[in-house]
Amino acid sequence: MFDGDKRIIEKIAPRLKRVVVADPQPASARLFTDLMRDIAQSHVWVAGTTERALRIAETCDPQLIVLELGTPEVDGLAIARRIRRSNWLCRKAPIITVTGAATAAMILAARDAGVHEFLRKPYSMKDLLRRLEAVTVKERDWVEGMEYIGPDRRRFNSGEYAGPLKRKTDGSETPYQQKVNQALKIVRAAVAACESDPQQAMRAMLTQATTLQSLATDLRLTLAASEFYRNLMKHNQSGAPLTRAAAEAWSKPLLTFLRTDSPRSREAVELA
């Protein structure tokens, strides 16, 4: 093992002590288990079905979740979506999907389910270490939306992305404006969904209100986000059902800060 690999392992090992592997194939599950024990002396739970993987994830609070794709026994995408929409301690845990039959559609589906990384079989120790480093050391922003919950799919949000721009507004908005607009669009979508999906709508609104309070450089925006957060928390304490009318009234001062897009360039609130 190279010195560089040893340094990586020293950094990532403390964050990989509890691992869940959902894989119905004993040989590949055993290989991954052995590698994780060599790398981080991990305690690894292996699940051969979707239902067992979800039960373990709910109870053992894993620091890493590894999901096999493309098998009838384990629905990796369904597991990822269930974890992200749960109230479990591991709902934000890194998820790596693994498959030997990767397609562009499968990779995109995994990304949209809220996974962090994709690993193609057969893989080497170096391939695995690179993915583990990415999900433990190189953390990405978290998106708490309605349609999408998971790590930010736009890697350049961290300042490291150097690829082509994908949106008309990307060139005209500063990173600060992009983050503010993203949070406000999620608020708008959550308000619209507060009666159809009240749990996730409330979680999304509270998260974005907190984000805006910490992010805003405009005092008026800070105050609007703070008042929105205060109303949400007060409602939570009341125990009453959240109505769309109430959410619209509370969010109206906040949403005045949302930059409007042209009809042609208007996007959904989630990141593509």
SULDADA-V44588 format. One record per residue. N is the residue number from 1. SS is DSSP state (h for helix, s for strand, l for the rest). NEAR is the number of other C-alpha atoms within 10 Angstrom. Layout:
{{N,SS,NEAR} {N,SS,NEAR}}
//
This chain:
{{1,l,7} {2,l,6} {3,h,8} {4,h,8} {5,h,15} {6,h,11} {7,h,10} {8,h,16} {9,h,17} {10,h,11} {11,h,14} {12,h,19} {13,h,19} {14,h,14} {15,h,17} {16,l,21} {17,l,18} {18,s,19} {19,s,23} {20,s,25} {21,s,26} {22,s,31} {23,l,27} {24,l,18} {25,l,14} {26,h,11} {27,h,10} {28,h,14} {29,h,20} {30,h,15} {31,h,10} {32,h,18} {33,h,21} {34,h,14} {35,h,15} {36,h,22} {37,h,16} {38,h,12} {39,h,20} {40,h,18} {41,l,16} {42,l,22} {43,s,15} {44,s,22} {45,s,18} {46,s,21} {47,s,24} {48,l,17} {49,l,17} {50,h,20} {51,h,14} {52,h,14} {53,h,24} {54,h,18} {55,h,11} {56,h,17} {57,h,26} {58,h,17} {59,h,11} {60,h,15} {61,l,17} {62,l,24} {63,l,21} {64,s,24} {65,s,27} {66,s,25} {67,s,26} {68,s,24} {69,l,22} {70,l,16} {71,l,13} {72,l,10} {73,l,17} {74,l,23} {75,l,19} {76,h,28} {77,h,22} {78,h,14} {79,h,19} {80,h,26} {81,h,19} {82,h,16} {83,h,24} {84,h,21} {85,l,19} {86,l,14} {87,l,13} {88,l,16} {89,l,15} {90,l,19} {91,l,21} {92,l,20} {93,l,22} {94,s,22} {95,s,27} {96,s,25} {97,s,23} {98,s,23} {99,s,18} {100,l,13} {101,l,10} {102,l,15} {103,l,10} {104,h,8} {105,h,9} {106,h,16} {107,h,18} {108,h,11} {109,h,13} {110,h,24} {111,h,23} {112,h,21} {113,l,22} {114,l,27} {115,l,30} {116,l,24} {117,s,20} {118,s,19} {119,s,20} {120,s,14} {121,l,12} {122,l,10} {123,l,11} {124,l,10} {125,h,13} {126,h,11} {127,h,13} {128,h,17} {129,h,17} {130,h,15} {131,h,16} {132,h,24} {133,h,16} {134,h,16} {135,h,21} {136,h,19} {137,l,12} {138,l,10} {139,l,14} {140,l,19} {141,l,13} {142,s,14} {143,s,21} {144,s,25} {145,l,25} {146,l,24} {147,l,15} {148,l,22} {149,s,24} {150,s,27} {151,s,24} {152,l,23} {153,l,20} {154,l,13} {155,h,14} {156,h,15} {157,h,15} {158,h,13} {159,l,8} {160,l,8} {161,l,11} {162,l,8} {163,l,8} {164,l,8} {165,l,11} {166,l,10} {167,l,12} {168,l,13} {169,l,15} {170,l,13} {171,l,10} {172,l,10} {173,l,13} {174,l,11} {175,h,15} {176,h,13} {177,h,16} {178,h,16} {179,h,17} {180,h,20} {181,h,20} {182,h,20} {183,h,26} {184,h,25} {185,h,22} {186,h,26} {187,h,29} {188,h,21} {189,h,19} {190,h,28} {191,h,27} {192,h,18} {193,l,19} {194,l,24} {195,l,17} {196,l,12} {197,l,13} {198,h,17} {199,h,15} {200,h,21} {201,h,26} {202,h,23} {203,h,17} {204,h,24} {205,h,28} {206,h,20} {207,h,19} {208,h,25} {209,h,26} {210,h,17} {211,h,16} {212,h,24} {213,h,19} {214,h,12} {215,h,14} {216,l,17} {217,l,11} {218,l,9} {219,h,10} {220,h,13} {221,h,20} {222,h,20} {223,h,16} {224,h,22} {225,h,27} {226,h,18} {227,h,18} {228,h,22} {229,h,22} {230,h,15} {231,h,15} {232,h,22} {233,h,13} {234,h,10} {235,h,15} {236,h,13} {237,h,8} {238,h,9} {239,l,8} {240,l,8} {241,l,11} {242,l,18} {243,l,15} {244,h,17} {245,h,13} {246,h,14} {247,h,25} {248,h,18} {249,h,12} {250,h,20} {251,h,24} {252,h,13} {253,h,16} {254,h,24} {255,h,19} {256,l,12} {257,l,14} {258,l,15} {259,l,14} {260,l,11} {261,l,11} {262,l,10} {263,l,7} {264,l,7} {265,l,11} {266,l,12} {267,l,13} {268,l,12} {269,l,20} {270,l,19} {271,l,15} {272,l,13}}
//
